[in-house]
Amino acid sequence: MSKKKTPTTTGNGPLLALGCEGSANKLGIGIISHDPASGKSAILANVRHTFVSPPGTGFLPKDTARHHRAFFAQLARRALADAGVHDPASQLSCVCYTRGPGMGAPLQSVAVAARTLSLLWGLPLVGVNHCVGHIEMGREITGAGNPVVLYVSGGNTQVIAYAERRYRIFGETLDIAVGNCLDRFARTLRISNDPAPGYNIELLARAAADPARGRKPLLLDLPYAVKGMDCSFSGILSAADLLAAQMREQEAKIARGEDVREEDRFTPEDLCFSLQETVFAMLVEITERAMAHVGSNQVLIVGGVGCNERLQEMMGQMAKDRGGSVYATDERFCIDNGIMIAHAGLLAYETGFRTPLKDSTCTQRFRTDEVYVKWRD
């Protein structure tokens, strides 16, 4: 895929789609071009704005939706300008939006905006499954053929493989997503949400393993909850929260001048390191089991947590031991973005799929394997 801007064309030239993503705290708008003649795609615009809540808090649906409504128009104008689209009604082929899964109020705010653009420009709508958007964007950017997909984000944790025109879920979380586990622990430690709580946890975990720190990273004991092909993260979060409370007690004792044995002390860096190592080991285990089952030697990591370099490193070591390879993207495409919705929507549009205005709803529950993937063999 070319990431350079290319001139927009009409007639029998490339097809262009505008994608709108707002299932969580990222509002993204992207414009992509598919050339039916060459089979090549080009990213023309990919803009994003994030709602950041104060440290120690999460983002509420009503506040996130208000953010999306406030910034949608200016992001849409910026995307059109970046892509060189001056007449959307004639230059674009369709308007794509995230139908789900995600948070209800943010999804609704962006769906309303997408319908407005569709009516304003007289263009068809295409509702897109958020998870499928991540997968197709990852495949397009990395060139992965038919990989086992590890989809890890704030709202989803799934191990997926393609079969018979559907993305089949081989394993998933039984409770909260791995990204939600990391984000909520960031709240416990009152870590900044800017640019993202999971990223700041990664930085602290990296600091724990830094040789300049003067001691080896401390791997604290946390539950390891793999159940067949599935994982559970809520118990790990509860155990990490208890350790954080013990750490605060240690800090309070030291502040009062009381003795705390050096070997008993641990820091936020140790906690973040231990949490990451434990949950990522679980993800590597179930992904390896899926690879063995389907006979694949490729792993594609998508979703916001997929940006984590330690996860990529651990997965890479496992794949290397199996004679395979890992594919991942950077934060432009791992983190929620509009271009993945435009890309997946345009793939569906090219097969004849449309979302009638009366059916242009959104849903918080939209399984990955519900989508009929007509554009793949």
N, C-alpha and C positions, 0 to 999 in steps of 0.2 A: 504493500500500500504506500502510495506517495503521501507525504505529510506536507508537501508544498502546495500553496494555493494555486489553483488553476482557473482559467477564465470560465465563467459560466456560459452555457450554451443552451439553445432551444432547438425545437424541431426533432431531428433524429439523433441528436448528440446525447451526452451523458444525462442520466436522470439525477435530479437533486431532491433531497429530503431534508426537512428541518425537524430535529428531535428535541423534545421537551422532557426533562427529568426533574422530579421533585418529590421522590418517595420518602426522603428523610430530611436531613438538615442541609443538603447541598442542592442548590438550584442550578441546573445546567441546561444550556441550549447549544446545540451543535448543528452544523450543516455538512452533509456528505454528498459526494458525487460518485455514482456508479456508471461506468461506461459499458453498455451491453456488448459493444463491438470487441473491445479488448479484454473485458472481464476485470478491469482494474478499477480500484476505488481511490478517491482522494479526499482528505479532510480539508474542508474549506474554512470551517470555523469551529471552535470548541471553547466556549466561555463558561465560567462558573462563578457562583458567589455562595459563600458558606455562612449559615447562621451559627454564631459562636455564643454559647451561654457562659455565665460566670463560672469560675472554678468551684468545684464541689456540687455542681448542679448538672442536670441533663437538659435536653431541649424538649419543651412541651409541644404537643401537636398544634395548639392554637397559636403559640408564638412563632413556630416554624412556618405555619401557613401564612401568618401575617407578613413574615419576612419574604416569602415567595411572591406574594401579591405585590409587595412594595418594589421588588427588584425585577419582576418579570419583563416589563416593557423595555427598560433600559438594556437588559441583557439581550433581548430579542433584536433591538436596533443595532447593538454592537455586533452580534453574530451576523446579521445581514450585511453590515458594512464590511466586516472582515472577509466575508465570502464574495463580496462584490455583487451582491444580489440587489438590484435597484427596482425590479418589478417582480415581486414574489408571485403574483398571480400567474405570470407567464413563465417564469424561470424555475419555480419549484414544481415538483410532481405531487407531493403530499406533505401533510403535517403529521408527525408521529408523536405519541405521548406515552408515558408510563401508565399502564392500566393497573398495575400492581405487581407483586405485593409491596406493602409499605405502610406508612402511617396515614390514617384516613384523611385528616384535614389537609395536610400538605398535598397528598395525591389529588384531592378534590380541587384545590386552588389551581394547580397546574392543568388539570383536565379542563376546567372552565376556560382557562386562558388558551389552551390548544383549540378548543371548540370555537372560540372567538376568532382566532386566526384562520381557521378552516372556513368559517362563514364569510369573514372579511375578504379573503382571497379567492373564494370559490374552489377550494382544494379538498380532496378526500382526506379523511382521517384514518390513521392506522394505530390501533391500540397495541402496545408492546408489553410483553412479560419482562419485568426488570431483570430477572435472573438470566433469561435467554439473551438479553441485550449484553450482559457482561460476557457471556460465553462467546457469542459471535464476534464481539469486538476483540476479545483476547485471541481468538483464532485468526482473525484478519491481521492484527498487528504482528503477532509472533510467527505466523505461518505454520502453526501446529496443525497436523493433519487430522488425526482421529484420537485425541488424547483422553485420558481420564482427567476429569476436571475437578479441582478442589475449589469450591466457591465459598469464600469466607468473608463475612462482612459484619456490620453491626446488627443486622436483622436476620441473617441466614448463615447456616453452616451445612453444606451438602457435598457429598462425593457423587459425581455424576459421570455417566458414560452414554454415548449415543448408540441407539439401536432402533431400527425400524421406524425411522422418522420421528423419534421422540428422544428427549434427553431424560434417560432413566436415572432415578435416584437410587444409589446403592447403599448409602448411609447418610445420616444426618444427626443434628442435635435432637435430643429428647426434651430439652427445656429451652434454655436461652442460647443465643448465638455466641460464638467465640468473641466476636467484636463487642457484643454487649457486655460480656464478662470483663473484658479489658477496660471498656469505657466506664463501667460501674466501679471497678476497682480504682480507676483514676479519680473518681469522685471521692472515694474513701480516703485517698491520700491528698485530696484537694489539689490535684495536678491541673495545670492549665488546660483548657479545651482548645487553645489556639496553638498551632493550626488544627490539631486533632488530638484527643486524649490518648488514643492508641499509639500515635507517633511519639508522644512525650514519654509514655511508658517504655517504648523501644529505646529511646535515648538513655533513660535511667538504667535499663537492663544492660545496655552496651557499656555504660560507665562502670557497672559492677564487674564486668569482665575485663576492664582496662588494666593492663599490667602496671601502669603508672600509679594505680591505686595502692599498690604495696601489699596486697593480699589476694588470694584466689577468691573468685565469686562464691558466695555461700548459697548452696542449693538447699532450701528449706523443704521440709516434708509437707507435701500437699496430696490430696486424694487424686488417684489416677482412674478416671471413670470411662473406660471403653467397654461397651456392651455389644459384642458382635461387631456389626458394621456401624454402630451408632455411638454417639458420645453424650456425656452429660457435663455441663459446666457450672450449674448452680451450686453444687456442693463444694466445688473448688473455690468459687467466689466466697462462699461463707467461711471456709477455712482460711482464706487469705485475709478476709476482714478481721477474723479473730487474731491472726498474727499481727496485723496492723495495730489492733488495740493493745496487744502486748508490747509492741514497739513504743507506743505512746507512754505506757506505764514505765518502761525503762527510761525514757527521756525525762519523765516527771521525777523519778527517783534520782537520776543524775543531777537534775536541777536543784533538788533538795539537799544534795551533798551525800546521798546514800550510795553505797557501793553496788555496782552491777558487774558481775564477772565478764571479762573481755570475751570469753568464748561463748557467752550467752547473748552478746549484743548482735543486733542486725539492723540494717538501714533500709530506707525506701528502695535504694538500688538493689539490695538483696531480694526484697519482696518482688519487685518487678522482674528481676532475672528469674526467680523461681517460678513465678506464674507463667511467664513466657515459655520457659523450657518444658514445663509440665503439659500445658495445653497444646503446644506445637508438636511434642512427641506423640500425643494422642492422635493428632491430625495426620501425622506422617504414617502412623500404624494403619489407620483405616484406609488411607490412600494406597498404601502398598498392597493391602489385601485386595482392593478393587482392581489394581493393575494385574495382580496374579490371576484374578478371576476372569477378566476379559482378555488377557493376553496382550496387554499394551505395554510399551516401554516409554511412553510419553506422559508427562503430567503438565497440565496447564493450571496455573493458580490465578484466579480472578477474584474480584471483590476488594474492598478497601483494605482488609487485613493482608491481602496478597502483596501489598507494598512492603511489608515487613521483611527486611533483609535477613534476619535470623531465620524466619520461616523458610525463605527461599534457600538459605544455606543448608538447613537440615533436610529439606526435601531434595535438594540437589545431591547430598551425600547418599541418601537412600536410592535415588534414581541411578546414580553412578555405580553403586554396588550391584544393581540389577542390569547394568549395561544400557541404561536409558538416559533420558534427558528431561530437564525441567524448562518450561516456558513461562515467563511472567512479563508483565508490563510495568511501566513506571506510574507515578501518581496521576499523570494526565488521563490514563485509561483505567487504572485499578479503582480509583475513587469514583463514586457516582458521577456521571457526566452525560451531557446531552447527545454527544456524538454516537454513543453506543445505542441509544434509542433510535436515532436517525438511521444507523446502519442496519440494525435488526428489522426496523420498520420497513426500510426500503427493500430488504431481501423478501419480506412477506408481500409487499406491494407488487413486486415484479412477478410473483406467482398468481396475482389476481386478488389478493386479500384486501378487503376494505372493512372499516368499522363504520356502519351507518350512524348518523348523528343520534338517533334514538337509542342506540346501543352503546354510546360512547361514555360508559360509566367507568368507575374505578372500584377496586376491591382490595382490602387488606390481605386477603388470602387468595393467592393465585399460584398454584403449584407449577414448578418447572416442567413436570411431565404432563401437564394438561395441554401444552402447546403442540400442535401438529406441525412438524418442521418440514414443510413441503419443499423448501429450497435445497434440501440435502438429499442425496441418494440413500 
